Amino acid sequence: MTLMSSDDLAKRMDAQDQMLASIHSALVGNGSLGNKGLVKRVEEVETRVEGHDRTMLKWTGIAAGAALAVNMLKDRIIGGQ
């Protein structure tokens, strides 16, 4: 086992600090650079998807109601066969 010199250890610690700062910046973001980070981006995407889900549910309900109404009108106009 080789022992590292204090300079080598300090360099490695600085490198690890920089890597950790990069990871933190990617996840949380860096406001001074306008980077929102992955966490905020995922939150925005989830919010947008929930809105799409609500819209799809609403339009599916409208389409089902319209199909039911057309079917009922058809039965009344043509007569129940």
Number of C-alpha atoms within 10 A of each C-alpha: 3 4 7 9 9 9 9 11 12 12 12 12 12 12 12 12 12 12 12 12 12 14 13 14 16 15 16 16 19 14 10 7 7 8 15 16 17 15 12 14 15 11 11 12 11 12 12 11 12 12 12 12 11 11 12 12 12 12 11 12 12 12 12 12 12 12 12 12 12 12 12 13 12 12 12 10 9 8 9 8 4
